[in-house]
Amino acid sequence: MPKPKKVKLKLKTHRGAAKRFKITASGKVMRRHSFARHILTSKASKRKRRLGQAAEVDKANRGEVLRMLPYGL
């Protein structure tokens, strides 16, 4: 009787992480800023402008995010 072939299982992408993080072509993990959704009247225009731009995920959390995105979505 032949040996059964070993199959490597596919990993599931964490769908919550896939919606929140993007990986750039150079491999950086990008995220959105918090505090940019409501009560914007009390925030300065400069602050609101900066909150609208994407930011890079901190080095300390980068591995954790990449584990949730095994295929680099």
C-alpha positions in Angstrom: 0.0 0.0 0.0 1.5 3.4 -1.0 2.2 6.0 1.6 -0.4 8.9 1.8 1.0 12.1 0.4 1.6 14.9 3.0 -0.2 18.1 2.2 0.7 21.4 3.8 -2.5 23.1 5.0 -3.3 26.6 3.8 -3.3 29.4 6.4 -6.3 31.5 6.9 -6.0 35.3 6.6 -7.3 37.3 9.6 -10.1 39.2 7.9 -10.2 42.0 10.5 -6.5 42.6 9.9 -6.8 42.4 6.1 -9.3 45.3 6.3 -7.1 47.4 8.5 -3.6 46.9 7.2 -1.9 47.1 3.8 1.5 45.9 2.8 3.4 48.1 0.3 5.5 46.8 -2.5 8.7 47.5 -0.5 7.3 45.4 2.4 6.2 48.2 4.8 3.0 47.6 6.8 0.7 50.6 6.7 -2.2 51.5 9.0 -4.7 54.3 9.5 -4.6 56.8 12.4 -7.0 56.7 15.3 -9.0 59.7 16.6 -10.0 60.8 13.1 -13.7 59.9 13.1 -15.8 62.2 15.2 -15.6 65.3 17.4 -13.5 66.9 14.7 -14.5 70.5 15.5 -12.2 70.6 18.5 -9.2 69.4 16.6 -6.9 71.7 14.6 -6.9 71.5 10.8 -3.2 70.5 10.8 -3.9 67.6 13.1 -7.0 66.4 11.1 -4.9 66.6 7.9 -2.1 64.4 9.5 -4.7 61.9 10.9 -5.9 61.4 7.3 -2.6 60.1 6.1 -1.4 56.5 6.5 1.3 55.6 9.0 3.7 52.7 9.2 3.1 50.0 11.8 5.6 50.2 14.6 8.5 47.7 14.5 7.2 46.1 17.8 3.9 45.2 16.2 5.0 44.4 12.7 5.5 40.7 13.2 2.2 40.3 14.9 0.4 41.9 11.9 2.4 39.9 9.3 1.4 36.7 11.1 -2.3 37.6 10.6 -1.6 38.3 6.9 0.2 35.1 5.8 -0.1 35.9 2.1 0.7 39.7 2.3 -2.7 41.2 1.4 
